[in-house]
Amino acid sequence: MRRTTPAGLAPAILLALITSAAQSAQAQSNVLPTPRLAVDSTDPVAVMVSQLDLERYKATIKGLTAFGDRRQGTKRNRDAVDWIEAQLRSYGCTNTERITYEFNPPPPAPRPAGGPGGAGQQGARPQGPPVASGGGRPRGVRTRTGVNNDSLRQPDARLRALNAEPSTPGLRQEVYCTKVGTTRPDEMYIIGGHMDGIGWGEAANDDASGSAIVMELARIFSDPSVQTERSIRFVLWNNEETGLNGARAYVDQRAKLQGIEEPKGSGKYPEPKWLGMIQHDMMMFDHGMPNPDGTIPKNQRPEADVNIEFQSNSKMAKQSAELAWFLHGSNAKYATDYPAQVGPHMTNTDSGPFQDLIAAVSLRENERGTQVGSGWDPHWHQPTDLFSTFTDADFRLGLNAAQTTLSGVARLVNAKRVSGAK
């Protein structure tokens, strides 16, 4: 959008204002954001949001990174699933269950004849501007992205050894627990994040940052002093990095069970009707577009935001957009530091298998296709995706995503605090 000089401002005054704003922005990038919203003790949603704590959020991420990159099909992945379940139970979300499925990947496809640039790669060059995964047009400076598969690029010998076991085909599991609604236990919202990672790092951002949000929300909603009219399910997906296999297994196994009372007359619904799915994936790094030389700014940018995406080409696009904008409104009211942006190009995330069935959105640090796909996060699937890589400003962006989802879901399920609770 073209910007024009506001009427009545002399050039010298305008220059002074611009300089002052630039200096202020630079200062903000070097200090930690501080919460600016007072807690309204009469608003149960505000009280619940205030229970999100930066140090607790960081500690949950740190706990997940103890299992290295948590690559699916390994002991470190299975150990991480066990640890997550124990944590959920310690929060009071004791009705934990697991989805079990098989993952047997096909052998790698043979390289086309001629190799890169050879006869097998011949064809007409696409016309028009480039289109990113999920839709949308990438713009500006772009850098290479990809998955690191070279163990020697990880300089930490301990972490290199921890991540050394390769994935093997076979059975997989993922854990979930449920906050049961008081008056509508037959309906629920699903809050998800994927716990597996790749790249020979610690998968701190991708996706301990999203998994920690799910776990922290499970902790707060599971407090006995919190009641919800509808149910909430907290799911830590497995096999996201191999093609959303854990989420697809959940849909395949559970979709037909929705809303069925079992046993009849019990008031229990093992699979309540799905009302919406809110996914969290890579929540901490919004340092902006790469510089012309391909480097990334060191500090979290003052304009950092929480990206809420839906897929405009899905069968449930209208309902998904409504959910996205509802969360946007919750961010405006309850998030302390960073705003939200809504986009229509959700892709490559565990809400994908749900997008043609129910309202489905994904929260991220950046737009998945146009920004992450253009190299805005240099730690994506790299050995540098370590807890120590990120600053408190980065962690706070993830915490603001947690505030956004918690407040939105609390409103959707009509959460309230039991009279007389602490």
N, C-alpha and C positions, 0 to 999 in steps of 0.2 A: 504494500500500500504506500502511495506517495505521501510524504509528510510535508506540510507547508508551515512557514513561520507564523506563529500566532499573531494576529493583528495587534498593533499597538506596542510591540516589543522592539526596541531599538537593537540593532545587531550586536552592539557591545554588551548590552544587558543579557541578550540571548546567549552569547558566547560564555558569559560568566555563569549562567545557569547550567549550561551544558557541562562546563568544566567542573562545577561543583558536584553535579550528578555523577560524573565519571569518577571523581575522587572518592565520593561516597560509596560507589559500587566497588571500587578497588579495596576500600577499607573493609566493606562487608565480606569480601571474598577471603579475607585473612583472619576473620574472627568467627567465633561460633554464633549461629543464630540463637536467640533466646526466646522462650515462650512469651507471648504478649497477651494471651487471653486469660482473664480472670475466671476462676471456676465458679459457676453458678450452682450453689449447693442444692437449689430447688429443682435443677434439671438433671434427672438421672443419667442422661446420655453424657452430659458434661462431666459428671462425677466419674463415670466409667472411663472416659477418654483420659482423665487426669491420672488414672491408674497405670497408664502406659508410661514406662520409665526408660530413658535412654540407656542407662547402665544395665538394666535387665535385658533390654533388647540386644545390646552388644554381647552380653553373657550367653544368651541363647545362640547367637551366631557363632561365638567362640566355641561353644559346646559341639556344634555341628562340624566345625572345621577340624576337630580332634580326629575325625575319621577320614581325613584327606579329601580327595575329590569325590568320594562316595560313588564311584562308577558302578553302575548296575552289574549284577552277576558276579560280585566279589564278596569276600568276607567282610570287608570294611563297609560295604553297603548294607549287608544284613545286620551288622553290629549297630549301624546308625539307625536302622528301623527299630531295633530293640530299644535303643536309647530314647528315641522319640516316644515310643509307647510308654516307657517308664516315666518320662517327663509328663506326658498327658495325664497319666494316672495320678501322679503326684499333685497335679493342679486340681484334682477332683473330677476330671473328665474320665471316669473310671470304666465306662461302658465301651472300651476300645474293641475294635474288630479289625480283621485284615481281609484284604482281597488277595487271592492267590490265582496266579495265571502263569502260562508258559511263554517264554520268549526264546524263539529259535530263529535267529536272523538268517536270511539267505546268504550264500557266499557272495563275495564282491563281484560285481558285474565286470566282464572283461573290458579292457580298454578298446575303444573303437579303432578300427584299422587305420594306420597312419599316425596315430597318436595325436597330441595337441597340434593343431594347425595342419594335420595331414589330410588324407583323402576322406577319412571318416568324419572330419569336422567341416566339410564343405557345405555350403548352403547360402541362401539369400540372407543378407544382413537385415534385421528388423528395421522398419521405418518408424520415425517418430521418436518422441522423448522416451527415456528408459522408464520402466515401471518396476517398483520394488515388490518384494514378496508381500502378498496381502493387498496390494494396490497402493496407490500413491506414487508420487514422483520424487526420487532423491535429488537433492540440490546441493550446490556448494562444493566444498573440498571433501573428497572421499579418499579413504585409505583402505588397504587390504584387510580382509577379515578371514577367519578360518579357525580350525581346531588344531591346537598343538598336540602332536602325537609323539614328540621327541622327548624322552625322559631326561636326556642330557641338558636340555634347556632349563631344567629345574636345578638351581645351584645348591639347594638345601638337601644334603644327603639323607637326613632322617625322613623328610617328606618324600624324597625320591623312592626310598625303600618302602614306605607306607603305601605308595601308589603303584608299586611294582606288579602286584597280582593282576593278571589280565582277566577280562570278563569271559565267562563260560556260559553256553546256552543252558536252558533249563527253567526250573520254577522260579518265580519272582513273587514278592509280597510287598504290599503297601498298607499302612495303618491309617485308621480314622477313628474318631470318636464323635459323639453326638450330644448336644444340649437339647433335651426333650422339652418341647413346648407344653405349657399348662393347659391351654384351651384349644389349640390347633396342632396337636402332636403329629397329625397326618400330613402337614405341610412343612417344607424346610427350604432354607437357603444353604448352598454349599460354598464353603470358603476353602480355597485350595492353594497349594504351593508345591513345587517339586523338590524332592530332597536329593536327587542324584545329580552328579556333575561330571565334567570331563576336563582334560587339559593339563593334568599333572600339577595342579595347584591345590588349594584348599576349597575351591568352589564357595568362597566366602560371599561373593555377590551373587553368583549364578549357581545355586540358588539358595544358599543359607539365609540370605537377606529376606527372601520371600517366605521360606519355610518358617523363619523365626516370627514373622508377622502372624502366620496361622497359629503357631503355638502360643504366642502372647495373647491373641484374641481368645483362644481356648481357655487360657488361664483366667482371664477376666470374666468371660461369660459363665465359666463353671463355678464361680463363687456362689455358695448357697444363698447369699443375699440378693442375687440377681435372678429374676424370673422373666421368661420370655413367653409370649403367647404362641409363637410358632417355633419350630425346631431349627437348629443350626447344626450342620455337619462340618467338621474340620478334617480335611483330607491332606495327607502328605504323599503326593504322587511319586511313583517310581517310573523309570524308563522314559522320562520326558525327552532326554537327549537322543534317544534312538528312534523317535517318531511318535511320541505321546502314547506309547503302548499301555502304560498303566492307567491313564484316563480312559483310553478306548476299552480296556478290559472292564473297567468299572461300568461304563455305559452298556457294554454287551451283557454283563451279568446282572445288572440291577435295574435297568430301565423298565422292564416289564413287571417289576415288583412294586412299582410306585403306588402308594396310597392303599395298599392291601393290609387290612387288620389281621394280625396273626399272633395268637389264635383268635378266632372270632369271639367278639364280646370282651376281649381283654383290654381294649383301649391302647394296644401297643401296635406300632407300625414300624417294622424293621426297615422299610424303605419309604419314608414319607414322600409325598408328591413334590417334585422339584419345582421351585418357584424362580430360582435364579442361581447362576454359578459365577463366583467372583474369584479370579485367579491372580496370583502374585508371582512375579518372575523378574529378577534383577532390579533391585529397588534403590541402589545407592549412588550411582555414578552419573551425574548430569553436569559435566564440565564444559559442555558446548561442542560446537563443530571443530574438527581438526584445523589447526593453523595451516597457512599455505605450504609450510615445509613438512606437514604431516604430523607434527607434534600435537599433543593435547594440553590445554591449559592445566596447570597444576592444581588449582583450587576449584572447589564447587562453585559454579557460577551463581551470582546473585539472582539470576532469572530462572534458576532450576525449578522444575515443577514435577508433579506426579502425573504421568500420562495414563489416562483411562481410555482404553480402546474397545470398540465393538467392530463386528465385521458387517459392512453395509451390504455385502452380497449374500448374507445368510438368510435362511427362511424366517428367522426370528429377529431380523434387523430392527424393526420398529420397537419391539419390547426391549431389545438389548440397548438401543439408544436411550430409551427412557430410564433404564437402570443406570447407564453411564452418567446421564445428566443428574439423576438423583444423587449419586455419589459425589458428583461435582458440587452440588449444593451443600452436601454434608461437609465437604472439605472447606467450603467458604465459611461455614459457621463454626467448625470445630478444630480444624488443623491450625497449628500454632505458627508455622514458619513458611511453608511452601504451598503455592496454589496448585490447582489441578487443571489439566487440559484434556478435552475430549477429542478423540480422533476415530475415524471410521475404518481403519485398516488392521484390525486385530489379526494376528497370524502367528504360527509357530509357537503355540502355547497350549497348555492343557485345557483351556476353555474351548478350544476348537472342536473336540468331539461332541460338545453340548450345543454348539451354536445354531444348529437347525432344529433343536428340540425345545430349548428354553432360552430365556434371556441370559446372555453370557457376555462377560467383559473380562478384560485383562488389565491389571495395573502394572506399570513398568516405570523405569527411570527415564526412558526415551521411547519414541515411536519405534516399534520393533523393525518394520521393514525399511523405512526411509532413513532412520537415524542409526540405530544399532547396526543395521545392515550396511551402513556407509562408513563404519569405523569410528563412531562416536565414543565407544568404550574400548580402549586398547587392551583391557584385561579380560575381555570376553573369551572364554575357553583357552586361557593362557596360563602359564606357570605363575604369573604375577597376581592371579586372583586369590590373594591371601588376606587374612584378617589384618595384618600389619600394613597393607597397602592403603587402607582407607582411614580417613580422619573423622573426627566427631561430626563435622559438617556433612560428610557423606552418610554416616550412620543416621543423622537426624533426618535426612531426606526419607530414608526407609521408615523411620518412626512416624513421619507425617503421612506416609501411605497407610500405616497401621491406624492412625487417627481417622483417616478418611473412611476406611472400610468399617472400623468398629462403630463409628457414629452412624454411618449409613445403615448398617445391618441392625444396629440397636433400634433405629427408628422403624425399619421394615418389620421387625418381629415384635415391636412394642415392648421393649425391655423396660423393666422397672425394678426398683429395689424394694425388698420385703420390709414392711414396717417394723421398726425396732432393730434392724440390722445395723452393724457398725458402719 
